Amino acid sequence: MSLKKLMICLMMLVMGCMVQTTGHAEGVEALRPLVNALAKGGFKETEAQVGALAATANPAVAPALEALSTGDLYERKSDKLVVIGTKAGADLALIDPLTGEALGTAPAASLTKIKVNNGLRRTIRSALGGLTLMAPDPAVRMTAAAAMFKSLDVEGLALLDTAMAAETDARVLKAMQEARAAVLLAVDAPETTKLEAVQVLANRGDREALSILTGVAANAQTPAALRDAADRAVAAISKNLAFWDIGQNVWYGISLGSVLLLAAIGLAITFGVMGVINMAHGEMVMIGAYVTFMVQEVIRTSAPGLFGGSLAIALPLAFLVTALIGIAIERGIIRFLYGRPLETLLATWGLSLILQQAVRSIFGPTNREVGNPDWMSGAFQLGEMTITYNRLWIVVFSLLVFAGLMLVLKKTPFGLYTRAVTQNRRMAASMGIRTPWIDALTFGLGSGIAGIAGVALSQIDNVSPNLGQGYIIDSFMVVVFGGVGNLWGTLVGALTLGVVNKFLEPYAGAVLAKILMLVFIILFIQKRPRGLFALKGRAVEA
């Protein structure tokens, strides 16, 4: 289906829903003579007929006008019926412009195309704007007002005034007033009227209003009083936007911090309990992301209706797969290298390369597509801040993971044993705690959390064999800065580094910001070698 045909069908669907909702369906056939009259006479007669259709204020005529504007409106020679025609091979597929009913196909020779020129297109554009501005649905009127604000449609000013006189919804009326103010600043109007328009846009206070007012202030032809008013408005809006920019940077920093928290929290457990520098931790994140990809592939081919719940299915699977891999790594490699940190680092680094190559061999080296469910797609405005749903859900998810892990460590026997081993391994062993199995289960828990971090990261990053490498260094920085093995320190460290990094990036650039953060942490641990929140215990303090 061509783009043009798709647009016409979409218009038919939207307007059809509006007609059905507003009770105009019964009067559609009364519009038929007006639509058929579009084929009578020349451009002037057609323009008059467009005005007559617009005067009905019935949204059912919008598809016919849209098709006329795009050159897709025809008169059928056999019965003089006006229809919409779109390419269908050598023939034209016919659609009723009022009901949207398919009328079959017909050869082009059996139809007469209704001609249109640029002047007529301008008239049609104004008519369509008037139809949407007068639509019964407030959401449609709001959209039309926003479109007029952006397009600065001078020809639609009279229609806008008419719509404002009849508007009863306060939000829509405000949007129309702002659109009218923007248009007035682009046309010849009395200076007092333009001063009022400047004030309306100053009260709006967003970036679009700032752009319009900046243009007014920079225009050499602008009268002095109007230029001064525009300058004051620009200064006020700029100050307000600077405040919102700070808020936006804080949000970006929290968003980045939540990602770092997810990537680092599992490392904080394994590093804190066993003192193991696990360079393969990033590959656990990567495996979790690939588990998400595999779950979505199965759902796409077998049960597409379950796609919205694909992440809920992937989370336990990713945790289970990566936890088992973590336990296998600890039992097969790590337990033979306790007390030898350099050998452990080299072994886990080599293991990370093996895992990356294994994934490349199975899935290939290219990025894999992991889709966002509907509830994680899109964004919303909070003042002048843009909040994307996928980032918002990741922030919420990271806090839930943190809270769940704290409950496990504080309220379960396994958590008690883990804290005992962390604080004094020899004493814990002498009390009957099987420290080797605590090590294995703790390593599995940390790896499992890294796996569910991969599920979350698959929604905002490319799923590739190198996914984990982008987070391993930052994860170690967070753990060292917050305090090795301290979960509260990991939380505070992740959010702090995330916010600071986002404030440094606009001035230093992404790479230099990372370098400055690394230098800061190196200097910080010279003063506090155990980080912000040092663990307490006899063995730890010894």
C-alpha positions in Angstrom: 0.0 0.0 0.0 1.4 3.4 -1.0 1.9 6.2 1.6 -0.7 8.3 -0.1 -3.3 5.5 0.0 -2.4 4.8 3.6 -2.9 8.5 4.6 -6.3 8.6 2.9 -7.5 5.4 4.6 -6.3 6.7 7.9 -8.2 9.9 7.4 -11.3 7.9 6.4 -11.0 5.8 9.6 -10.5 8.8 11.9 -13.3 10.9 10.4 -15.5 7.8 10.3 -15.1 7.3 14.0 -15.8 11.0 14.6 -19.0 10.8 12.5 -20.2 7.7 14.4 -19.4 9.3 17.8 -21.1 12.6 17.1 -24.3 11.2 15.6 -23.8 12.6 12.1 -24.0 9.3 10.4 -27.7 9.8 9.5 -26.9 13.0 7.7 -24.0 11.8 5.6 -26.1 11.1 2.5 -27.4 14.7 2.6 -23.8 15.8 1.9 -23.6 13.7 -1.3 -24.9 16.4 -3.7 -22.3 18.9 -2.2 -19.5 16.4 -2.7 -20.6 15.5 -6.2 -20.7 19.2 -7.1 -16.9 19.4 -6.7 -16.7 18.0 -10.2 -18.8 20.8 -11.7 -17.2 23.9 -13.3 -13.7 25.3 -13.0 -11.4 26.2 -10.2 -13.5 29.1 -8.9 -16.6 26.9 -8.8 -14.7 24.2 -7.0 -13.3 26.7 -4.5 -16.9 27.9 -3.8 -18.0 24.3 -3.3 -15.1 23.7 -0.9 -16.4 26.6 1.1 -19.9 25.2 1.1 -18.6 21.8 2.4 -16.6 23.6 5.1 -19.7 25.5 6.1 -21.4 22.3 7.1 -18.9 21.8 9.9 -19.3 18.1 9.4 -16.1 16.1 9.7 -17.4 13.5 7.3 -16.4 15.8 4.3 -12.8 15.9 5.4 -11.7 12.7 3.4 -13.1 14.1 0.2 -11.3 17.4 0.7 -8.0 15.7 1.6 -8.3 13.5 -1.5 -9.0 16.6 -3.6 -5.9 18.3 -2.2 -3.7 15.3 -3.1 -5.2 14.8 -6.6 -7.0 11.6 -5.7 -10.6 12.7 -6.3 -12.4 11.5 -9.4 -15.9 11.7 -11.0 -17.2 8.4 -12.3 -18.5 8.9 -15.8 -21.2 6.3 -15.7 -23.2 7.9 -12.8 -21.5 11.2 -12.1 -20.5 9.9 -8.6 -17.4 11.5 -7.0 -15.1 8.9 -5.6 -11.6 8.6 -4.1 -9.3 6.7 -6.4 -5.9 5.2 -5.6 -3.5 3.1 -7.7 -4.3 -0.6 -7.9 -2.1 -2.0 -10.7 -3.3 -0.7 -14.0 -6.7 0.3 -12.6 -7.9 2.5 -9.7 -9.3 1.3 -6.4 -12.4 3.3 -5.6 -13.6 4.4 -2.2 -16.7 6.3 -1.2 -15.5 9.6 0.2 -18.3 9.9 2.7 -18.8 6.3 4.0 -15.3 4.8 3.4 -17.0 1.9 1.6 -14.8 0.1 -1.0 -16.4 0.4 -4.5 -14.2 -2.0 -6.3 -11.8 -1.1 -9.1 -12.2 0.7 -12.4 -10.0 1.6 -15.4 -8.7 5.1 -15.3 -10.5 5.8 -18.7 -13.9 5.4 -16.9 -13.1 8.3 -14.5 -12.5 12.0 -14.8 -9.9 13.5 -12.5 -11.0 16.6 -10.6 -8.2 19.1 -11.2 -6.7 21.2 -8.4 -4.1 24.1 -8.3 -2.1 25.7 -5.5 -4.7 28.3 -4.7 -7.4 25.7 -4.3 -5.0 23.6 -2.1 -4.6 26.6 0.2 -8.4 26.9 0.4 -8.7 23.2 1.2 -6.0 23.4 3.9 -7.9 26.3 5.6 -11.2 24.3 5.3 -9.7 21.2 6.9 -8.3 23.3 9.7 -11.7 24.8 10.3 -13.3 21.4 10.3 -10.9 20.1 13.0 -11.1 23.4 15.0 -14.9 22.9 15.1 -14.8 19.2 15.7 -17.0 17.8 18.5 -14.1 16.0 20.1 -12.0 18.3 22.4 -8.9 16.2 21.7 -9.2 16.8 17.9 -9.7 20.6 18.5 -6.6 20.6 20.8 -4.5 18.9 18.1 -5.8 21.3 15.5 -4.9 24.3 17.6 -1.4 22.9 18.3 -0.9 22.3 14.5 -1.9 25.9 13.8 0.5 27.2 16.4 3.4 25.3 14.6 2.3 26.1 11.1 1.5 29.8 11.7 -1.4 29.5 9.1 -2.3 33.1 8.4 -5.2 32.1 6.2 -6.8 30.2 9.1 -6.9 33.2 11.5 -10.6 34.0 10.7 -11.5 30.3 11.3 -9.5 30.4 14.6 -11.5 33.4 15.7 -14.7 31.7 14.9 -13.7 28.6 16.8 -12.6 30.6 19.8 -16.0 32.3 20.0 -17.7 28.9 20.2 -15.1 27.1 22.4 -16.3 25.9 25.8 -13.3 23.8 27.0 -10.8 26.0 28.9 -7.7 24.0 27.9 -8.6 24.0 24.2 -9.5 27.7 24.4 -6.1 28.5 25.9 -4.3 26.5 23.1 -6.3 28.4 20.5 -5.4 31.8 22.1 -1.7 30.8 22.0 -2.1 29.7 18.3 -3.8 33.0 17.5 -1.0 35.0 19.3 1.6 33.2 17.3 -0.2 33.9 14.0 -0.7 37.6 15.0 3.0 38.1 15.4 3.5 36.9 11.9 1.0 39.3 10.2 0.3 43.0 10.1 -1.6 43.9 13.2 -1.9 46.9 15.6 1.0 47.2 18.0 -1.3 46.9 21.0 -2.6 43.6 19.6 0.9 42.3 19.1 1.9 43.4 22.7 -1.0 41.3 24.0 0.2 38.4 21.8 3.7 38.7 23.2 2.3 38.4 26.8 0.2 35.3 25.8 3.3 33.6 24.5 5.4 34.7 27.5 2.8 33.0 29.7 3.1 29.9 27.6 6.8 29.9 28.4 8.0 26.8 26.4 10.8 26.5 23.7 8.4 27.0 20.8 7.2 30.3 22.3 10.8 31.3 22.9 11.7 30.6 19.3 8.8 32.9 18.0 9.6 35.7 20.5 13.3 35.5 19.7 12.5 36.0 16.0 10.3 39.0 16.9 13.1 40.6 19.1 15.8 40.0 16.4 13.7 41.6 13.6 15.1 45.0 12.7 11.6 46.0 11.5 10.0 45.4 14.9 8.9 48.6 16.7 10.9 49.5 19.8 8.1 48.9 22.3 7.3 45.5 20.9 11.0 44.6 20.7 11.5 45.5 24.4 8.4 43.5 25.4 9.7 40.5 23.4 13.2 40.9 25.0 11.7 40.8 28.5 9.6 37.8 27.6 12.7 36.0 26.1 14.7 36.7 29.3 11.9 35.4 31.5 11.3 32.3 29.4 15.1 31.6 29.2 15.3 31.8 33.0 12.4 29.4 33.5 13.8 27.0 30.9 17.2 27.0 32.6 15.5 25.8 35.8 13.8 23.0 33.8 17.1 22.2 32.1 18.6 21.5 35.6 15.6 19.3 36.4 16.1 17.5 33.0 19.8 16.9 33.8 18.9 15.6 37.2 16.4 13.2 35.6 19.0 12.0 33.1 21.4 11.5 35.9 18.9 9.5 37.9 18.2 7.5 34.8 21.9 6.8 34.2 22.3 6.1 37.9 19.6 3.5 37.9 21.3 1.7 35.0 24.6 1.8 36.8 22.8 0.5 39.9 21.4 -2.5 38.1 24.7 -3.3 36.5 26.7 -2.8 39.8 24.4 -4.2 42.5 25.3 -7.9 41.6 29.0 -7.0 41.5 28.7 -5.4 44.9 27.5 -8.7 46.4 30.2 -10.9 44.9 33.0 -8.4 45.3 31.9 -7.7 48.9 31.4 -11.3 50.1 34.3 -13.0 48.4 36.6 -10.2 47.3 36.5 -11.6 43.8 37.3 -9.2 41.0 34.9 -10.7 38.5 35.7 -9.3 35.0 33.0 -11.6 33.5 30.2 -9.8 35.4 29.4 -7.7 32.3 28.9 -10.9 30.3 26.2 -12.0 32.8 24.4 -8.7 31.9 24.9 -9.6 28.2 23.5 -13.1 28.6 20.4 -11.7 30.4 19.8 -9.4 27.4 20.1 -12.3 25.0 17.6 -14.4 27.0 15.2 -11.5 26.5 15.8 -11.6 22.8 15.2 -15.3 22.7 12.0 -15.0 24.7 10.7 -12.3 22.3 11.6 -14.3 19.3 9.6 -17.3 20.6 6.7 -15.1 21.4 6.8 -13.4 18.0 6.6 -16.7 16.2 4.3 -18.7 18.5 2.2 -16.4 20.6 2.2 -12.7 19.4 -0.5 -11.8 21.8 1.9 -12.3 24.7 4.4 -9.8 23.5 3.2 -7.2 26.1 4.2 -9.6 28.9 7.5 -10.7 27.3 9.6 -8.9 29.9 7.7 -10.6 32.7 8.5 -13.9 31.2 12.1 -13.0 30.5 13.0 -11.8 34.0 12.8 -15.1 35.9 14.4 -17.0 33.0 17.3 -14.5 32.8 17.8 -14.7 36.5 17.7 -18.5 36.5 20.1 -18.9 33.5 22.7 -16.4 34.7 22.5 -17.6 38.3 23.2 -21.2 37.2 26.1 -20.0 35.0 27.4 -18.0 38.0 27.3 -21.0 40.3 29.1 -23.1 37.7 31.8 -20.5 37.3 32.3 -20.3 41.1 32.4 -24.0 41.5 34.5 -24.7 38.4 37.0 -21.8 38.5 36.7 -19.2 41.3 36.9 -21.5 44.3 40.4 -22.7 43.3 41.7 -19.1 43.2 40.6 -17.6 46.6 43.3 -15.4 48.0 44.9 -14.9 44.6 43.3 -11.8 43.2 45.6 -11.4 40.2 45.0 -14.9 39.0 41.2 -14.5 39.6 41.2 -11.3 37.6 43.0 -12.9 34.7 40.8 -16.0 34.8 37.5 -14.1 34.8 38.8 -11.8 32.0 39.7 -14.8 29.9 36.2 -16.3 30.7 34.6 -13.0 29.6 36.3 -13.3 26.2 35.2 -17.0 25.9 31.6 -16.0 26.7 31.6 -13.1 24.2 33.0 -15.4 21.4 30.4 -18.1 22.2 27.6 -15.6 21.9 29.1 -14.4 18.6 29.2 -17.9 17.3 25.6 -18.6 18.3 23.9 -15.3 17.5 26.3 -13.6 15.2 28.3 -10.3 15.8 25.5 -7.9 14.8 23.0 -6.2 17.1 19.8 -8.0 17.8 16.4 -6.3 18.0 14.6 -6.4 21.3 11.3 -4.6 21.2 9.6 -2.3 23.7 6.2 -3.4 24.9 3.5 -0.8 24.5 3.6 0.2 28.1 7.3 1.0 27.8 7.0 3.0 24.6 6.5 6.8 24.2 7.1 9.7 26.5 5.2 12.4 28.4 5.9 16.0 29.4 6.4 17.1 33.0 6.6 20.8 32.7 9.4 21.4 30.2 11.0 18.0 31.0 10.6 15.0 28.7 10.2 11.7 30.5 10.4 8.5 28.5 8.4 5.5 29.8 11.2 3.0 29.2 13.7 5.0 31.4 11.0 5.6 34.0 10.2 1.9 34.3 13.9 1.1 34.6 14.3 3.6 37.5 11.3 1.9 39.2 12.6 -1.5 38.4 16.1 -0.8 39.7 14.6 0.4 43.0 12.4 -2.6 43.3 15.4 -4.9 42.7 17.4 -3.0 45.4 14.5 -3.3 47.9 14.0 -7.0 47.1 17.7 -7.7 47.6 17.8 -5.8 50.9 14.9 -7.9 52.1 16.7 -11.1 51.1 19.9 -10.1 52.9 18.1 -8.7 56.0 15.1 -11.0 56.5 16.2 -14.5 55.4 18.5 -17.1 56.8 20.5 -17.0 53.6 21.0 -13.3 54.1 22.1 -13.8 57.7 24.6 -16.4 56.6 25.9 -14.1 53.8 26.4 -11.2 56.2 28.1 -13.4 58.7 30.5 -14.7 56.0 31.1 -11.1 54.8 32.0 -9.8 58.2 34.0 -12.7 59.6 34.5 -15.8 57.4 36.4 -17.8 60.0 34.0 -17.2 62.8 31.1 -18.1 60.5 32.7 -21.3 59.5 33.4 -22.2 63.1 29.7 -21.7 63.8 28.7 -24.3 61.3 27.9 -22.2 58.3 29.0 -23.9 55.1 31.0 -21.0 53.7 31.8 -22.7 50.3 28.1 -23.1 49.5 27.4 -19.5 50.7 30.1 -18.4 48.3 28.6 -20.4 45.4 25.0 -19.2 46.1 26.1 -15.6 46.6 28.0 -15.7 43.3 24.9 -17.1 41.7 22.7 -14.4 43.2 25.0 -11.7 42.0 25.1 -13.2 38.5 21.3 -13.6 38.5 20.8 -10.0 39.4 23.2 -9.1 36.5 21.0 -11.2 34.2 17.8 -9.3 35.1 19.8 -6.1 34.7 20.4 -7.3 31.1 16.6 -7.6 30.6 16.2 -4.0 31.6 19.2 -2.8 29.6 17.9 -4.5 26.5 15.2 -1.9 26.4 17.6 1.1 26.1 20.8 -0.3 24.6 21.9 -2.4 21.7 21.9 -6.2 22.4 25.3 -7.4 21.1 28.2 -9.5 22.4 29.9 -6.3 23.7 26.9 -5.1 25.7 28.5 -5.9 29.1 31.8 -4.3 28.3 30.2 -0.9 28.4 29.2 -1.3 32.0 31.9 -3.3 33.8 34.3 -0.4 34.5 31.5 1.9 35.6 30.2 -0.9 37.8 33.5 -1.2 39.6 33.7 2.5 40.0 30.3 2.6 41.7 31.2 -0.3 44.0 34.5 1.2 45.1 33.0 4.7 45.5 30.0 3.5 47.5 31.9 1.0 49.7 32.7 -2.6 48.8 29.9 -4.9 49.7 27.6 -2.2 51.0 24.3 -2.0 49.1 23.3 1.4 50.4 26.7 2.7 49.3 26.1 1.1 45.8 22.8 3.0 45.6 24.2 6.3 46.6 27.3 5.9 44.5 25.4 5.0 41.4 23.0 7.9 41.6 25.7 10.3 42.6 28.0 9.3 39.7 25.1 9.3 37.3 23.9 12.8 38.2 27.5 14.3 38.3 28.3 12.7 34.9 25.2 14.2 33.3 26.1 17.7 34.6 29.7 17.3 33.3 28.9 16.1 29.8 27.5 19.4 28.4 30.7 21.1 29.3 33.4 18.5 29.0 31.9 16.0 26.6 31.1 12.3 27.2 34.7 11.0 27.1 36.3 13.7 29.2 33.5 13.5 31.7 34.3 9.8 32.2 37.9 10.6 32.7 37.1 13.4 35.2 34.9 11.0 37.1 37.7 8.4 37.2 40.2 11.0 38.5 37.7 12.1 41.1 37.3 8.5 42.4 41.0 7.9 42.5 41.5 11.0 44.6 38.5 10.1 46.8 39.7 6.6 47.7 43.0 8.1 48.7 41.1 9.8 51.5 38.5 7.1 52.1 39.9 3.7 50.9 36.8 1.9 52.0 34.4 4.2 50.1 31.4 6.2 51.3 29.9 3.4 53.5 32.6 1.0 54.8 31.5 -2.4 56.0 32.0 -3.1 59.7 33.1 -6.3 61.3 36.1 -7.8 63.0 37.6 -9.4 59.9 36.7 -6.5 57.7 38.3 -4.0 60.1 41.4 -6.1 60.7 
